[in-house]
């Protein structure tokens, strides 16, 4: 597995402007949609627009923890081991979630993470954590992963909203 499977979406861009603009972009993409458009999967076994936003809210909480854990140990101590999660197992419960609370959770957590990232020094950016499936990465690789993940799902949402669901 790649260290950052979403790097291709970021394509070398600064991740902070991406992270800063995502919540507004999600609101703009979904503001005009009906409940049926938001909640109807595009095909059997695929996520609905609401499911995608719920996934983004879930992963933002995961990233919040990973960022903080990466900086929690002293620089001269062994680094943090990132806990992977199974997005498919988590998504089995997505039917109970609604769009507006998912958007609100994403935006609140993202804003919290952006405030945290504003405190990160150049040395902090190089602090490491290990993902058992991807390997050892820096805090900044996690940030770049967040931004690439955003772009991936925004592109997915753009395709779905262009089709009308």
Rosetta constraint file for C-alpha pairs under 8 A:
AtomPair CA 1 CA 5 HARMONIC 7.62 0.50
AtomPair CA 1 CA 133 HARMONIC 6.43 0.50
AtomPair CA 1 CA 134 HARMONIC 5.44 0.50
AtomPair CA 2 CA 134 HARMONIC 5.78 0.50
AtomPair CA 3 CA 134 HARMONIC 4.79 0.50
AtomPair CA 3 CA 135 HARMONIC 6.25 0.50
AtomPair CA 3 CA 136 HARMONIC 7.78 0.50
AtomPair CA 3 CA 137 HARMONIC 7.04 0.50
AtomPair CA 4 CA 134 HARMONIC 7.66 0.50
AtomPair CA 4 CA 141 HARMONIC 7.01 0.50
AtomPair CA 4 CA 142 HARMONIC 7.89 0.50
AtomPair CA 4 CA 144 HARMONIC 7.79 0.50
AtomPair CA 4 CA 145 HARMONIC 5.70 0.50
AtomPair CA 5 CA 145 HARMONIC 7.43 0.50
AtomPair CA 6 CA 10 HARMONIC 6.90 0.50
AtomPair CA 6 CA 144 HARMONIC 7.94 0.50
AtomPair CA 6 CA 145 HARMONIC 5.67 0.50
AtomPair CA 6 CA 147 HARMONIC 7.98 0.50
AtomPair CA 6 CA 148 HARMONIC 4.57 0.50
AtomPair CA 6 CA 149 HARMONIC 5.64 0.50
AtomPair CA 6 CA 152 HARMONIC 7.34 0.50
AtomPair CA 7 CA 11 HARMONIC 6.09 0.50
AtomPair CA 7 CA 12 HARMONIC 7.57 0.50
AtomPair CA 7 CA 144 HARMONIC 6.94 0.50
AtomPair CA 7 CA 145 HARMONIC 6.54 0.50
AtomPair CA 7 CA 148 HARMONIC 5.73 0.50
AtomPair CA 8 CA 148 HARMONIC 7.28 0.50
AtomPair CA 9 CA 148 HARMONIC 5.00 0.50
AtomPair CA 9 CA 149 HARMONIC 7.64 0.50
AtomPair CA 9 CA 151 HARMONIC 6.09 0.50
AtomPair CA 9 CA 152 HARMONIC 6.29 0.50
AtomPair CA 10 CA 14 HARMONIC 7.89 0.50
AtomPair CA 10 CA 15 HARMONIC 7.20 0.50
AtomPair CA 10 CA 144 HARMONIC 7.29 0.50
AtomPair CA 10 CA 147 HARMONIC 6.60 0.50
AtomPair CA 10 CA 148 HARMONIC 4.78 0.50
AtomPair CA 10 CA 151 HARMONIC 7.09 0.50
AtomPair CA 14 CA 18 HARMONIC 7.41 0.50
AtomPair CA 15 CA 19 HARMONIC 6.18 0.50
AtomPair CA 15 CA 143 HARMONIC 6.78 0.50
AtomPair CA 15 CA 144 HARMONIC 5.54 0.50
AtomPair CA 15 CA 146 HARMONIC 7.96 0.50
AtomPair CA 15 CA 147 HARMONIC 5.31 0.50
AtomPair CA 15 CA 148 HARMONIC 7.81 0.50
AtomPair CA 16 CA 20 HARMONIC 5.98 0.50
AtomPair CA 16 CA 147 HARMONIC 7.55 0.50
AtomPair CA 17 CA 21 HARMONIC 6.15 0.50
AtomPair CA 18 CA 22 HARMONIC 6.18 0.50
AtomPair CA 18 CA 147 HARMONIC 5.80 0.50
AtomPair CA 18 CA 150 HARMONIC 7.67 0.50
AtomPair CA 18 CA 151 HARMONIC 7.72 0.50
AtomPair CA 19 CA 110 HARMONIC 7.65 0.50
AtomPair CA 19 CA 114 HARMONIC 7.70 0.50
AtomPair CA 19 CA 146 HARMONIC 7.51 0.50
AtomPair CA 19 CA 147 HARMONIC 5.62 0.50
AtomPair CA 19 CA 150 HARMONIC 7.45 0.50
AtomPair CA 20 CA 114 HARMONIC 7.34 0.50
AtomPair CA 21 CA 25 HARMONIC 6.23 0.50
AtomPair CA 22 CA 26 HARMONIC 6.12 0.50
AtomPair CA 22 CA 150 HARMONIC 6.81 0.50
AtomPair CA 22 CA 154 HARMONIC 7.98 0.50
AtomPair CA 23 CA 27 HARMONIC 6.34 0.50
AtomPair CA 23 CA 103 HARMONIC 7.53 0.50
AtomPair CA 23 CA 106 HARMONIC 7.17 0.50
AtomPair CA 23 CA 107 HARMONIC 5.49 0.50
AtomPair CA 23 CA 110 HARMONIC 7.74 0.50
AtomPair CA 24 CA 28 HARMONIC 6.13 0.50
AtomPair CA 25 CA 29 HARMONIC 6.10 0.50
AtomPair CA 25 CA 154 HARMONIC 7.82 0.50
AtomPair CA 26 CA 30 HARMONIC 6.25 0.50
AtomPair CA 26 CA 53 HARMONIC 7.93 0.50
AtomPair CA 26 CA 103 HARMONIC 7.61 0.50
AtomPair CA 26 CA 154 HARMONIC 7.30 0.50
AtomPair CA 27 CA 31 HARMONIC 5.66 0.50
AtomPair CA 27 CA 103 HARMONIC 7.40 0.50
AtomPair CA 28 CA 32 HARMONIC 7.85 0.50
AtomPair CA 29 CA 157 HARMONIC 7.32 0.50
AtomPair CA 29 CA 158 HARMONIC 7.08 0.50
AtomPair CA 29 CA 161 HARMONIC 6.99 0.50
AtomPair CA 30 CA 38 HARMONIC 7.59 0.50
AtomPair CA 30 CA 161 HARMONIC 7.72 0.50
AtomPair CA 33 CA 37 HARMONIC 5.86 0.50
AtomPair CA 33 CA 38 HARMONIC 6.37 0.50
AtomPair CA 33 CA 161 HARMONIC 7.98 0.50
AtomPair CA 33 CA 165 HARMONIC 7.95 0.50
AtomPair CA 34 CA 38 HARMONIC 6.25 0.50
AtomPair CA 35 CA 39 HARMONIC 6.02 0.50
AtomPair CA 36 CA 40 HARMONIC 5.65 0.50
AtomPair CA 36 CA 165 HARMONIC 7.71 0.50
AtomPair CA 37 CA 49 HARMONIC 7.60 0.50
AtomPair CA 37 CA 164 HARMONIC 6.60 0.50
AtomPair CA 37 CA 165 HARMONIC 4.26 0.50
AtomPair CA 38 CA 48 HARMONIC 6.37 0.50
AtomPair CA 38 CA 49 HARMONIC 4.98 0.50
AtomPair CA 38 CA 50 HARMONIC 5.44 0.50
AtomPair CA 38 CA 99 HARMONIC 7.52 0.50
AtomPair CA 38 CA 165 HARMONIC 6.43 0.50
AtomPair CA 39 CA 48 HARMONIC 5.39 0.50
AtomPair CA 39 CA 49 HARMONIC 6.31 0.50
AtomPair CA 39 CA 50 HARMONIC 5.73 0.50
AtomPair CA 39 CA 51 HARMONIC 7.66 0.50
AtomPair CA 40 CA 48 HARMONIC 5.38 0.50
AtomPair CA 40 CA 49 HARMONIC 7.56 0.50
AtomPair CA 40 CA 165 HARMONIC 6.76 0.50
AtomPair CA 41 CA 45 HARMONIC 7.71 0.50
AtomPair CA 41 CA 46 HARMONIC 5.71 0.50
AtomPair CA 41 CA 47 HARMONIC 5.33 0.50
AtomPair CA 41 CA 48 HARMONIC 3.94 0.50
AtomPair CA 41 CA 49 HARMONIC 7.25 0.50
AtomPair CA 41 CA 165 HARMONIC 7.60 0.50
AtomPair CA 42 CA 46 HARMONIC 6.36 0.50
AtomPair CA 42 CA 47 HARMONIC 7.26 0.50
AtomPair CA 42 CA 48 HARMONIC 6.48 0.50
AtomPair CA 42 CA 160 HARMONIC 7.45 0.50
AtomPair CA 42 CA 165 HARMONIC 6.61 0.50
AtomPair CA 47 CA 51 HARMONIC 5.33 0.50
AtomPair CA 47 CA 52 HARMONIC 6.18 0.50
AtomPair CA 48 CA 52 HARMONIC 6.33 0.50
AtomPair CA 48 CA 165 HARMONIC 7.93 0.50
AtomPair CA 49 CA 53 HARMONIC 6.37 0.50
AtomPair CA 49 CA 157 HARMONIC 6.65 0.50
AtomPair CA 49 CA 160 HARMONIC 7.44 0.50
AtomPair CA 49 CA 165 HARMONIC 7.42 0.50
AtomPair CA 50 CA 54 HARMONIC 6.04 0.50
AtomPair CA 50 CA 97 HARMONIC 7.73 0.50
AtomPair CA 50 CA 98 HARMONIC 6.65 0.50
AtomPair CA 50 CA 99 HARMONIC 5.24 0.50
AtomPair CA 50 CA 102 HARMONIC 7.81 0.50
AtomPair CA 51 CA 55 HARMONIC 6.06 0.50
AtomPair CA 51 CA 91 HARMONIC 7.43 0.50
AtomPair CA 51 CA 94 HARMONIC 5.99 0.50
AtomPair CA 51 CA 95 HARMONIC 7.62 0.50
AtomPair CA 51 CA 97 HARMONIC 7.96 0.50
AtomPair CA 52 CA 56 HARMONIC 6.25 0.50
AtomPair CA 52 CA 153 HARMONIC 7.23 0.50
AtomPair CA 52 CA 157 HARMONIC 7.90 0.50
AtomPair CA 53 CA 57 HARMONIC 6.27 0.50
AtomPair CA 53 CA 99 HARMONIC 7.05 0.50
AtomPair CA 53 CA 102 HARMONIC 6.20 0.50
AtomPair CA 53 CA 103 HARMONIC 6.57 0.50
AtomPair CA 53 CA 106 HARMONIC 7.92 0.50
AtomPair CA 54 CA 58 HARMONIC 6.18 0.50
AtomPair CA 54 CA 94 HARMONIC 6.94 0.50
AtomPair CA 54 CA 97 HARMONIC 7.12 0.50
AtomPair CA 54 CA 99 HARMONIC 7.43 0.50
AtomPair CA 54 CA 102 HARMONIC 5.20 0.50
AtomPair CA 54 CA 103 HARMONIC 7.61 0.50
AtomPair CA 55 CA 59 HARMONIC 6.07 0.50
AtomPair CA 55 CA 87 HARMONIC 7.75 0.50
AtomPair CA 55 CA 91 HARMONIC 7.23 0.50
AtomPair CA 56 CA 60 HARMONIC 6.00 0.50
AtomPair CA 56 CA 106 HARMONIC 6.65 0.50
AtomPair CA 56 CA 150 HARMONIC 7.74 0.50
AtomPair CA 57 CA 61 HARMONIC 6.55 0.50
AtomPair CA 57 CA 102 HARMONIC 6.00 0.50
AtomPair CA 57 CA 103 HARMONIC 7.16 0.50
AtomPair CA 57 CA 105 HARMONIC 5.96 0.50
AtomPair CA 57 CA 106 HARMONIC 4.31 0.50
AtomPair CA 57 CA 109 HARMONIC 7.80 0.50
AtomPair CA 58 CA 62 HARMONIC 6.49 0.50
AtomPair CA 58 CA 106 HARMONIC 7.83 0.50
AtomPair CA 59 CA 63 HARMONIC 6.01 0.50
AtomPair CA 60 CA 64 HARMONIC 6.07 0.50
AtomPair CA 60 CA 106 HARMONIC 6.46 0.50
AtomPair CA 60 CA 109 HARMONIC 6.46 0.50
AtomPair CA 60 CA 110 HARMONIC 6.55 0.50
AtomPair CA 61 CA 65 HARMONIC 6.47 0.50
AtomPair CA 61 CA 109 HARMONIC 6.61 0.50
AtomPair CA 62 CA 66 HARMONIC 6.25 0.50
AtomPair CA 63 CA 67 HARMONIC 5.99 0.50
AtomPair CA 63 CA 142 HARMONIC 7.66 0.50
AtomPair CA 63 CA 146 HARMONIC 7.31 0.50
AtomPair CA 64 CA 68 HARMONIC 6.37 0.50
AtomPair CA 64 CA 109 HARMONIC 7.53 0.50
AtomPair CA 64 CA 113 HARMONIC 6.10 0.50
AtomPair CA 65 CA 69 HARMONIC 5.97 0.50
AtomPair CA 66 CA 70 HARMONIC 6.00 0.50
AtomPair CA 66 CA 82 HARMONIC 6.53 0.50
AtomPair CA 66 CA 142 HARMONIC 7.96 0.50
AtomPair CA 67 CA 71 HARMONIC 6.71 0.50
AtomPair CA 67 CA 139 HARMONIC 6.50 0.50
AtomPair CA 67 CA 142 HARMONIC 7.27 0.50
AtomPair CA 68 CA 72 HARMONIC 6.02 0.50
AtomPair CA 69 CA 73 HARMONIC 7.26 0.50
AtomPair CA 69 CA 80 HARMONIC 6.30 0.50
AtomPair CA 70 CA 79 HARMONIC 6.93 0.50
AtomPair CA 70 CA 80 HARMONIC 5.72 0.50
AtomPair CA 70 CA 127 HARMONIC 6.72 0.50
AtomPair CA 70 CA 128 HARMONIC 6.27 0.50
AtomPair CA 70 CA 129 HARMONIC 5.54 0.50
AtomPair CA 70 CA 139 HARMONIC 6.43 0.50
AtomPair CA 71 CA 124 HARMONIC 6.95 0.50
AtomPair CA 71 CA 127 HARMONIC 6.78 0.50
AtomPair CA 71 CA 139 HARMONIC 7.90 0.50
AtomPair CA 73 CA 77 HARMONIC 6.32 0.50
AtomPair CA 73 CA 78 HARMONIC 7.41 0.50
AtomPair CA 73 CA 79 HARMONIC 6.39 0.50
AtomPair CA 73 CA 80 HARMONIC 7.12 0.50
AtomPair CA 75 CA 79 HARMONIC 7.87 0.50
AtomPair CA 75 CA 127 HARMONIC 7.22 0.50
AtomPair CA 79 CA 128 HARMONIC 6.02 0.50
AtomPair CA 79 CA 129 HARMONIC 5.28 0.50
AtomPair CA 79 CA 130 HARMONIC 7.26 0.50
AtomPair CA 80 CA 128 HARMONIC 7.41 0.50
AtomPair CA 80 CA 129 HARMONIC 4.80 0.50
AtomPair CA 80 CA 130 HARMONIC 6.37 0.50
AtomPair CA 81 CA 129 HARMONIC 5.72 0.50
AtomPair CA 81 CA 130 HARMONIC 4.80 0.50
AtomPair CA 81 CA 131 HARMONIC 6.04 0.50
AtomPair CA 81 CA 132 HARMONIC 7.22 0.50
AtomPair CA 82 CA 129 HARMONIC 6.55 0.50
AtomPair CA 82 CA 130 HARMONIC 5.73 0.50
AtomPair CA 82 CA 131 HARMONIC 4.83 0.50
AtomPair CA 82 CA 132 HARMONIC 6.98 0.50
AtomPair CA 83 CA 131 HARMONIC 7.00 0.50
AtomPair CA 83 CA 132 HARMONIC 7.66 0.50
AtomPair CA 84 CA 131 HARMONIC 7.08 0.50
AtomPair CA 84 CA 132 HARMONIC 7.38 0.50
AtomPair CA 84 CA 133 HARMONIC 7.83 0.50
AtomPair CA 86 CA 90 HARMONIC 6.40 0.50
AtomPair CA 87 CA 91 HARMONIC 5.96 0.50
AtomPair CA 88 CA 92 HARMONIC 6.51 0.50
AtomPair CA 89 CA 93 HARMONIC 7.97 0.50
AtomPair CA 90 CA 94 HARMONIC 7.44 0.50
AtomPair CA 97 CA 101 HARMONIC 7.57 0.50
AtomPair CA 97 CA 102 HARMONIC 7.03 0.50
AtomPair CA 98 CA 102 HARMONIC 6.30 0.50
AtomPair CA 99 CA 103 HARMONIC 6.08 0.50
AtomPair CA 100 CA 104 HARMONIC 6.07 0.50
AtomPair CA 101 CA 105 HARMONIC 6.01 0.50
AtomPair CA 102 CA 106 HARMONIC 6.12 0.50
AtomPair CA 103 CA 107 HARMONIC 6.07 0.50
AtomPair CA 104 CA 108 HARMONIC 6.04 0.50
AtomPair CA 105 CA 109 HARMONIC 5.98 0.50
AtomPair CA 106 CA 110 HARMONIC 5.85 0.50
AtomPair CA 107 CA 111 HARMONIC 5.99 0.50
AtomPair CA 108 CA 112 HARMONIC 6.21 0.50
AtomPair CA 109 CA 113 HARMONIC 6.12 0.50
AtomPair CA 110 CA 114 HARMONIC 6.08 0.50
AtomPair CA 111 CA 115 HARMONIC 6.31 0.50
AtomPair CA 112 CA 116 HARMONIC 6.34 0.50
AtomPair CA 113 CA 117 HARMONIC 6.08 0.50
AtomPair CA 114 CA 118 HARMONIC 6.22 0.50
AtomPair CA 115 CA 119 HARMONIC 7.07 0.50
AtomPair CA 116 CA 120 HARMONIC 7.11 0.50
AtomPair CA 120 CA 124 HARMONIC 5.63 0.50
AtomPair CA 120 CA 125 HARMONIC 6.68 0.50
AtomPair CA 121 CA 125 HARMONIC 6.34 0.50
AtomPair CA 122 CA 126 HARMONIC 6.90 0.50
AtomPair CA 123 CA 127 HARMONIC 6.79 0.50
AtomPair CA 124 CA 139 HARMONIC 7.05 0.50
AtomPair CA 125 CA 138 HARMONIC 6.44 0.50
AtomPair CA 125 CA 139 HARMONIC 5.11 0.50
AtomPair CA 125 CA 140 HARMONIC 4.94 0.50
AtomPair CA 126 CA 138 HARMONIC 5.13 0.50
AtomPair CA 126 CA 139 HARMONIC 6.12 0.50
AtomPair CA 126 CA 140 HARMONIC 6.72 0.50
AtomPair CA 127 CA 138 HARMONIC 5.29 0.50
AtomPair CA 127 CA 139 HARMONIC 5.64 0.50
AtomPair CA 128 CA 136 HARMONIC 6.54 0.50
AtomPair CA 128 CA 137 HARMONIC 5.40 0.50
AtomPair CA 128 CA 138 HARMONIC 4.26 0.50
AtomPair CA 128 CA 139 HARMONIC 5.96 0.50
AtomPair CA 129 CA 136 HARMONIC 5.64 0.50
AtomPair CA 129 CA 137 HARMONIC 5.59 0.50
AtomPair CA 129 CA 138 HARMONIC 6.29 0.50
AtomPair CA 129 CA 139 HARMONIC 7.21 0.50
AtomPair CA 130 CA 134 HARMONIC 7.59 0.50
AtomPair CA 130 CA 135 HARMONIC 5.31 0.50
AtomPair CA 130 CA 136 HARMONIC 4.03 0.50
AtomPair CA 130 CA 137 HARMONIC 6.01 0.50
AtomPair CA 131 CA 135 HARMONIC 5.02 0.50
AtomPair CA 131 CA 136 HARMONIC 6.13 0.50
AtomPair CA 131 CA 137 HARMONIC 7.48 0.50
AtomPair CA 137 CA 141 HARMONIC 5.95 0.50
AtomPair CA 137 CA 142 HARMONIC 7.28 0.50
AtomPair CA 138 CA 142 HARMONIC 6.68 0.50
AtomPair CA 139 CA 143 HARMONIC 6.49 0.50
AtomPair CA 140 CA 144 HARMONIC 6.13 0.50
AtomPair CA 141 CA 145 HARMONIC 6.03 0.50
AtomPair CA 142 CA 146 HARMONIC 6.24 0.50
AtomPair CA 143 CA 147 HARMONIC 6.46 0.50
AtomPair CA 144 CA 148 HARMONIC 6.15 0.50
AtomPair CA 145 CA 149 HARMONIC 5.92 0.50
AtomPair CA 146 CA 150 HARMONIC 6.24 0.50
AtomPair CA 147 CA 151 HARMONIC 6.34 0.50
AtomPair CA 148 CA 152 HARMONIC 6.15 0.50
AtomPair CA 149 CA 153 HARMONIC 6.37 0.50
AtomPair CA 150 CA 154 HARMONIC 6.01 0.50
AtomPair CA 151 CA 155 HARMONIC 6.06 0.50
AtomPair CA 152 CA 156 HARMONIC 6.38 0.50
AtomPair CA 153 CA 157 HARMONIC 6.08 0.50
AtomPair CA 154 CA 158 HARMONIC 6.04 0.50
AtomPair CA 155 CA 159 HARMONIC 6.31 0.50
AtomPair CA 156 CA 160 HARMONIC 6.35 0.50
AtomPair CA 157 CA 161 HARMONIC 5.95 0.50
AtomPair CA 158 CA 162 HARMONIC 5.97 0.50
AtomPair CA 159 CA 163 HARMONIC 6.44 0.50
AtomPair CA 160 CA 164 HARMONIC 6.42 0.50
AtomPair CA 160 CA 165 HARMONIC 5.31 0.50
AtomPair CA 161 CA 165 HARMONIC 5.40 0.50
